[in-house]
Amino acid sequence: MSTRAKLGGICLLSYAIGVLLSPYFLPTDFLTVNVAPLFIDKLLLSAQHISINSDDALNNEENDVVELELPPMKYEAPYKQIIGDDDDPFHGVDIVLHRNGEPDPCMRQQQQQQSQLDGDASSFTLLEKMLERMGVITVDNSDDEAAPSTASNKESMSPLSQSILRSTEQFAKPLSFDSKYDLDATLTHAFATNTQSIFSNAQSSCGPTWEQDPTKPHYLDQVNENYNLLSSYSSLLKYCDMGIDRTPIQPDHNNLVRLAQVKSLPCTFHTREGLRVTSLSMLVELAREVKSDEGECEVGDNNEESDQQTCTSGNDSGDNARKELHLYAVSAGRVFMFAPKHVGEVFELPHVKGPQGLPVSLEVMSLTPRVFDIYNFFNRDESAAIVDKALKETSETHKMKRSSTGASGYNLNSKRTSENGFDTHGKEAQIVKRRCMDILGFDEYEESLTDGLQVLRYNKTTGYFPHLDWIDDPRKKEEHNFDSAGIGSNRFATILLYMSDLEAGDGGETLFSHGWPAGQAEEEHVQLDDAIDALRASGDVEGILKRDSWEEKMVANCRSRLAVRPHSSRAVLFYSQHPDGSVDQSSLHGGCPVITDQPKWAANLWAWNSIRGGFPGSPKNEHVVEKNRAANKSPENDQQKHATFINDKSDESMRHAQLFFQDTFWGNYGFDDPPLGINTFKGHKWHVRVDGEVIKSFTIGRDKKQEFHI
């Protein structure tokens, strides 16, 4: 071969390698966006099979095979330490992506794309065809065993591994596979960008679920227009980053890692059961679990998927059968919600630890509204302790008294006749609250996303008219911003705990007035007038409830609509919001009047989609804040106080002090311990103990911020 031909071949190979490596040194340009995706994946896998024709080989009528070794990617070594060198756990596993709260996938890894990326050496990329046609290279496909396929070459990387590693190269900051924030950004980049994505050839409906205001275009549209990246980034990015007007600020917002190039916020990723994927090791374990799962299900446009997370896809069988790993993408600043497909579906939650180690699970009671029975959530001992604590509470804000309603103040309502109190710091209440947040998909407990545990007592004839737990402030009169469809925070989920047994016909059910009994055919639905006639004919409320009262109508509805009957240690979950933060009007519910002498005891925890009022960082209606500031007025609903407990280290007897809320241990308070900052309420009593003896006590006063010293 002539010197000119050799130089030409070397130049072309250098060009190819330069294009491959250019993203590491320069911003993505036209070539890497539009040309590189055509050959980058194949070139990586086929590099070891490229042979160059030399003059000596041509003269001797022999070919010397020269191995082309590309430099390892920056994170390849730590990545392989986690996944293992022998067998990539993502081989044979297809990623199936869902939007938060949706049972049907919005994007599925294509098997054809998977096969090509796994190293089908018979498929040439545009670059290889060009180089071979020019006589510069040949691609060695003669030895089938040498082809780097999933089945024959365990050392080759799966498409997902390649995609993750190429994505990590785009970030300027150092990344860690043990950081959930780094992993969120890497996976979003790997799933959403065409140059890195395993979904690049897939049909996708993973875009935003909300109506875009044409007068306020998404900022990603402007970024793409300015930098010519429109064809490079999928609509999944707009779903992950809802924009500044739709992204609530969570307590860990400043820890989020923005994507390379466009600087958008990433999604978080959860399993069907709500377990957040927080590390590469966890993702590896999930892949191994689905590969070891024996269950199979047919997949396809016309086939209903199984309830299980793992399916065998295609018509393969045995060791070559592909498996599916279903991940649920949650927009930045949003919270996970379960995605039920049918009534009776069960969600096993092995990551949630119930009392006595019993397995916790959910069973779908209704799709609209979304209501779930929770099994093995709490027990009678915890129930009794919570009730006892509520009865002993003495502070004005937390003791048992007539229930009130409204976003601010203490407002009595003739259609809420129950009694309630709050337990925010009791030992059992704290245990139950953390268990609630585990069930709801939070990987870390955050006090600012929960209310106190509200304890309820319904005596004979008392109930609560149907209402929403979502707090409505349509005119934005409150300082707190309740607009959860925007950047505000509101109650998004309620977990109800029942603490007493009521028989059928005793009343006291929780009524979902937009739902119907599970399994009831439409023609069997009983309308309100007929239900009232049947109730009066039974005589069950004769002499107990007035005719035509709201209480009588509720009892009739409770016997015809979706209603949950209390029994001790039963728990129920329902949602007050849709996944995008908008209110779910179908979650209207109420407490049916009790028509027996046996009182109904219950409790509930409200979980918020973002920081609730009274905590630092909670969203505000700034116009109300300015108005109240000008009038020197504090908001009526902001009753929470922040107390700081400081040990001045001046009293030797306090060297090993401990702080208790009433009888509940809160934290060490000695010489070697930092000050304790606590959100509490007026009238709460805190005790300093040494060797179990109360040495000093503090009572929370009116001031917003208070300090206590020993």
N, C-alpha and C positions, 0 to 999 in steps of 0.2 A: 504494500500500500504506500502511496506517495506521502511525502512529508505534509503536503497540503491537506490530504485527506485525514491524516492523523491529527493535524492541528484542528481541523474542522470538527472532528469527533470529540476531541478534548474540550473544545469551546462549547459545543452543545451540551456535553455532560456538565461542564462547569456552570453553564446557564441554568440547567435544570436544578442543580444543587443550590445555586444562588437564589432561585425563586423559592425553593423549599425553605431556605434558612432566612430569607429576607424579613419575615415577620419578627424575628428575634432582634433585629437591628433598626428597622424602619417601621413607621406606621403602615397599616394595611393600605395598599394602593390598588389600582385597577387590575394589575396582573394577578395579585394574590387573591383578590375578590372574585374575579371572573374566569381566570385561567387555571390557577392552582387547584381548585376543587376537582378539575377534570382528571388530574393525574397524581395528586399528592399522596393519596392513600395507596394506590397501586405501586407507585415508585418505592414507597417505604418497604413494602412487603416483597417486591420482586428484585430489590437491589442485589441480593445475594446470588441471583441467577443471571445477571447481566455479564456477558463476556465481550471483550474488546479484541478486534482482529489486529495483530501486530505484523510488521513486515516479515519478521522471522517466521512467524506462524504461517504467513501466506506463501513464503518461499519454500517452506518445508511441508506445505500442504497439511499443516496441523494447526489446531486452535489451542492457544493457552487461555484458560479461564482466569480472569483477574477479578478477585472479589472486591466489590465496591462497598466499603464500610462507612456508613454515615455516623457522625458523632452522636452519642446518646443524648436524649433530651434531658433538660435540667433536673426534672423530678423523677426520672425513670428509676434510679436506684432506690429511693425511699418507697416509690410506688410498688416496685417488685418485692420489696421486703414485706409489704403488707399482704399483697395478693398471692405471694409465693412464686418461685421460679419454675416449678414443674408444670403446673396446669392452671391457666388463667380461669378463675371461677366464673367469669362472664361468658365463656364459650358455651354455646348452646342455650343461652338465656336471652330472650327478647324483652326489651323494656317497653312497657305499655303505660302511657301517660294519661292521667285523668286531671280534669280541673277539680278544684276543691268542691266536695259535696255532690259530685256527679258520678253516678254508677257506671255510665257508659264512657269508654275511652274517647279522648279527643285526638290521640295520635298513637300510632303503633309502629314499632320498628319493623321495617320491611325485610322479609327473609331473603329476597333477591339481593337487596343492598347488603345484607349481612353476608351472604355467600361470596359476593364479589370482594368485600373488605376482608373476609377471612382468608383470601388468597387463592381464588380461582385463577390459576395461571394461564388458562386458555383465553381469558378476557384481557385484551390489551387496552391500555389507555391511549389517548391521542399522542402523547409524547413518545411512548414506546413504538407506536406504528410509524411515526415520523422517523425516528432514529433507525429502526430496522429497515424501512424502505430505502433510506440513504446508504445502507450497508455499513453503518458505523457500529451497530450492536446487533447481537442476536439474543433472543430470549430462550433460555434453556428450559423446554417443556418436555424433553424426551423422557425424563425419569419421573413418573407419576409419584413415586415415593418421596421425591425431593420437594414436591410442591407443598408450600406451607399452608396446608389446610387444617381446619379445626381437628379433624379426626386423626390425621397422621403426624402433625407437628404440634406437640403440646406446648412448645416454647414460643410459638407465635402469639401475638397479642390479639385479643378480641377487638371488634370494632368499638365497643364501649371504652375499653382501656386506651385504645389509640385516641379516641375522641377526648377523653379526660386529660390525657397527657398533652395533647396539642393545645387544649384550652388553657392549661396551666402556664404554657409558654407565653400567653398573651398578656399576663398580668405583670406589672412592674414590681409590685410589692412581693416580698417572700410569702409563700403559702405553706400551710401545714395541713396534712390530710387528717389530723386529729382535731382541727378547728371546724366547728359546724358552720361558722360564718364563711370561711374559705371554701368549704365544700359546697355550700349553697350557691356561691358565685360560680364555682367551677362547673357544677352540674348544669346550672342555668345556661352558661356559655356553651357547654357541650351539647345541650339539647336544642338550643335556640338559634345558633349561628350556623349558616349553611356550610361554611368552610370547615367546621368542626363536627357537625351534628350527625348522629346516627339516624336521624329522622329526615335527612335532606331530601330524599325522594318520596317521603310518605305523604299521604293525604292528611291534612291537619284541620281541625276545628278548634284549636287551642287558643284562639284569640280572646279579646275582652268580652265579657258577658254583659256589659252595660252600654247604654246609648251615649255616644260621644257628642258633646256639645260642639256644633260646627263653628261657633264663635271662639271656642277655646281648644284648638288642636292639641293633640298629645305632643309633648315636647320631643318624643322620639321621632315623630314625623319631621320636625325641624332639624334634628340632628342628622337624620338620614339624608335629607335634602341638601344640607350644607356639605356633607362629607361623602356623598355618592355611595351610601351604604344601604340604600333601600333594598336592593336585591340580596344583600348579604344577611339581613336580620329578619327573623320571622315575627309574626304577630304574637307569638308566645311571649316575647319581651314586653309587649304592651299589657299582656295579662299579668305578668309578674310585677311590673311597675305600673300601677294604676294612675300615676301622676301625682303631683303635689297636692291637688285638691281632693284626692280620694285615698290617700295613704295615711292612716292614723300613725301617730308616733308612739311606738312601744318603748318600754323602759330600756331595752337594749339597742335602740335605733342606731346609736353612734357606733355600734360594733359591726354593723352591716358592711359587707365588702361590695362595692360597686363593680359592675362588669368592665372589662377592658374596652377601650375605644369609645363606646357610647356612654359609659358611666351610669347606666341604669341600675335600678335595684333588683336583686335576685328574688326568685321564689324560694320558699322552703319546701321540703319534700317529706311526705309521710307515707306510711303503709296504709292499707285499707283499715287497719285496726287503730289508726291514729298515732302509731309510734313514729316520732320524728327521726329522720336519718341524720345523725349528728357527726358521723365520721366515716371514712372510707372503710374501716374495719367492719362497721355495722352494715354497710352496703354489701361487702363481701359475704358476710354471714347470711344476709337475706338471700343472696344469689345461691349460696350453697344449700340453704333450706329449700328453696323452690326446686332445685335440681334433685334433691333427695325425696321430695314429696311424691307419693304414689298416686295421688288423685289426678285424673285426666278430665278434660272437657273439650268439646268441639268449639272452635272459634270460627267466625266468619260473619259476613254481613247479615245472613239470615238465621243465624243460630244464637240463641240466648246463652250468655255465659254463665258458668257456675258461680255460686256464691264464694267459692274459694279464691284465694289470691293467686294460686298457681294453676296454670292450665297447660296441657300438652297441645301445641299448635301444629297445624298441618296434618298430614297423614302418616308421618313417621311413627315408628314404634321402637321400643327397646332403647338402647343407649344413645341412638342418634335423634331421638324425639326431642324437639325443642320445647323449652319451658318459658313461661312468661312471668316477669316480675312487674307487678302493678305498683306504680307510684302516683301519689296524689299531690299535685302542685298547688301550693297556697301562695297567693299574692303577698308581696311585701307589706307588712303592717297588718295583715289579716290573720284570722285564727282558723284552725282546722275544724271541719265539720264532717261527721259521718255521712256516707253516701249510700243510703239504703235503696235496694232495688225492688223488694217486695215485702209484704207483711209476712212475718214469721221468719225472716232471715235472721241469722245469728252471727254476732261478731264476738269471737273469743279474744280476750284481752290478757294474755299471759304476763304482760309487763306490768299490770296493775296488781298490787298485793292487797288482797282483802283480809279481813280478820281470820285468824287461825289458818292462814295460807290457802283458803279455798279459792278456786278459780273464779275470776270475775268475768261476766259476759253480758252482752246486750242482746235483746230480742226486739225486732221491729214490731211495734203495735200499730203504727199508722205512718203513711207517707206524707199526707197533707192533713194536719200538721205532722212534722217529724217527731214522733214519740217513741221512746224505747223503754222497755222493762229492763232493770239492772238486777242481775242475780249475784248473791253473795257479796253485796256491797258493804253492809254493816250488820251488826248483831244486836241482840237485846240488851247486853250489858252497856254498849255504847249508847244505845237509845235511852236507857234509864238514867245514865250519867248526865246526858245532855238535858233531859227534862228536869232532873233534880237541880242542876246548875241554874236553869232558867227560873225556877221557883225561888231560889235563894238570892237572885240578883236584886240589888237595892238601888242602883244608880237610876236616876230619872229617865235617862235616855235608853236604858237597856232592860229595865224590869218589865214583867208581864203587865200589860194594860190593854185597853180597847185599841184595836188595830186602826191605823190611820192610812191615808192615801195621799197621792200627789208628789210632785217633784221637790217641794219645799214645805217646811213647817209641819206642824202636827194638825192634820185635817181629818175630822171624823166624817164618815160616810155612812148613810143609812143603809146602804147595800153591802157594807162590810161590817159584820157584827161579831167577828171573831176577836180573840185576844192574841197578842204576840209580844215577845221579848227577843233580845239579841244576845248571842254568845259569840264574842269575837276572839277571846283569848283563852278560853277553857282548854284543858288538855285534850279532851275527846273532840271538841270542836275543831281544834287545830289539826288533829289526825284526820278527821272526816273531810275538812276543807282541802287538805293536800291530796287526799284520795280522789276527791272530785276533780281536781285539776289534772291529775294523772289520767283519769278517764277521758277528759276533754281534749287530750292530745298535747298538753304542755309538758315539755321536757324539764322545765324548772318551775318551781313554785314562786309566784309573785303576789305578795299581799295586796298590791294596788289594783289587781284585776279581780278581786273578790269582795263581796260584802261580808258582813258578819253572818253567822248562821242564825237565821230567823226561826224562832221556835213558836209554833202556833197551837192554840187550844180552841176547839169548837165545842161548845156546850149545846144542849138540846135547843133546836130551832135556829141556831146561828149558822151563817154561811158567808159566802163572798160572791157577789154578782160577777159574771164573766168580764174579764179585763185582759189587758196585755201587761206582761212584765216589762216590756220595752217602754221607757219613759218618754212621753210626748211633750215637746216644747216647741210647737209650730211657729210661734212668734218670736222665739229666741229671747225670752224675757229673763232667763236664768244666766248667771255667770258661766256655769258649766255648759259646754257645747255637747248636746245630746245627739247631734246629727251623725249617726254612725255610718251612713252611706257616704259621708264626706270624711272629714278628719276628726269627727267627734267620737265620743265613747258612750256606750249604752249597754244594757244587759243583753247578752246574746244567747245565753243558755241558762236553764234552771234545772237543778237536781232536787227533786222532792223526796223526802224521807218520811215514811209512815211509822208511827211509834205506838199504835194501838190497833186492836183487832175489832173490826166492825163486820157484822154479818150482812148477807144480802137482804135488802129491805130496810137497813138501819140508816141509810143515807150516808153523808160524809164523803161521797166519792169526789174525785177531781174530774170535772166535766170539761171536755174539749168540744165546744159547741159547733165547730165547723167539721168535726170528724164523725164517722159512723162506726158502729161496732165492727171489729175485725171479722172478716169472712162473711159479712152480711150482704146478700145480693141487693141490688138497687130496688127491686120490686118489693123487698121486705122492709124498706125504710119506713119508719113511723113518723108522721108529721106531728107538730106540737099540739094542735087541737085534739087529734086522736089520742095522743099521749096523756093530755090532761083529763080527757074523758075516762081513760083506763085507770088513771090514778084515783079519781074520785070514786069510780066504781069499786076499787079495792078497799076504800075506807082507811087506808094506811095513815093519812095525814088529817083525818077528820078530828076536829077539836084540837089540833096541834098547830096547823098553819091556816091562815086566813085564805078564803077563796079569792082568786084573781090577784093574789100577792105575787111579788117577784120570787118569793121563796117557793110557792106552790109551782110556779112555772119552771123553776130550776129543777125541782124534784122530778117533774114530768120529763124534762129534757135529759136528766141524768139516767132515766130508765129507757130512753130511746136513742140517745146519741152516744158517742165514744166517752166512756167514763171508767176511771180507774178506782177500784174499791180498795180501801186501806186494809192492810194487815201488818202486824208488827214486823219490822225489818225489811219491808218492801221499799224499793227505790225506783224512781222514774226520772228519765231525762227527756227534756224537750227543748227546742230551739225557738228563740224569739226573733232571730234575724236570718236572712239569707246569707250565703257565703260572701256576697259583695257588700254586706253591712246594711242593706236595706231592711226595713221592718217586715216581718212575716205576719201578715194580718190573720192567717189561718191559725196562729198560736193562741187565739182568744180562749181563755179558760177561766174556770171559777171553782169555788168550793161549795159543793152541794150541802144544803142544810142537814144537820143531824136530826133524826126523828126518833131517837132512842135516848135513854138516860145515860148511856155510856158515852163519855166525852171522846172526841177525836183529838189525838195528839199528833203533830207532824212538825217537820222542819224543812227549810229549803235553803239552798245556797244559790245566789245569783252570781254568775260569772260574767265579766265585762269583756268587750272586744278590745279595749285599750284602757289606759289609766283612768280610774274613776275619780270623781270630784273629791277634793280634800287631800289628794296626794300630789307631791311635786311633779310637774310636767303634765298635769291633766289639761285637756283641751279647753279653751275658753272662748266665749263670745266677747271679743275685745271691746265692742261698743258698750256692752253692759258693764264690763270691768271699769271702763273709763267713766261711765255714768255714776256708778257706785262710788268710785274714788272721789269724783268731784263733790258728791253729796256726803262724803265721809261716812259711807254706809257699807257694812259688811254683809255678804250674802247670808240669808237666813238658813239656807240648807248646808252651809259649810260648818258643821258642828265639830268636825274632827280637830283634835289638837295634836301638836307634836311636842313630845316631852324628851328632854335629854337628861340622863342620870349620870352624874360625874362623881367619882371617888377622888377627893382632894388629897388623899394619902396623908392626912394629918392626924388621924385617929388610928392607932395601932390595932385597936380591937376590930377595925373594919378591913384588915389585910385580906381576909378570905371571905368577904361578904358576897351574898348572892341576892339577886332581885327576883321577886315573885309578883305576879298579878294575882291578887287574892291568894289562892292556895296553889297556883300553877307556876312552876319554875320557869323563868324567862331567860336568865343569863347570868354568867359570873360577873361580879361587880367588885372585884378585889383590886389590890395595888397593881397587879400585872395585867389588868384587863382594860381595854379601851372603853371610853364612854358609850353608853347604850342609848341609841336614838330610837324612839318608839312612837308610832301613831296610835293615839288613844282618844278618850272622850272625857268630857267634863263629868266629874263625879266618880270616875274610876279610882280605885284604891290600889296602890302599889306598896309592897312591903320589902324591907331590907332584913334578911335573915343571916345569922351567923350560927353555925352548928345547929341549924333547925329552929333556932329561937328568933322571934320577931324582935329586932332591935329598934327599928324606926319605920314609920309609915308616911306615905305621901298621898294626898288627894288632888286629883287634877282639877284645876280651876278654869276660869273663863278665857284666859289669854290664848291666842293662837299658838304661840311658842312659849314653852316653859322650861326652866332648868331646875334640877334638884340636886343638892350636894350632900355628901356625907364626909 
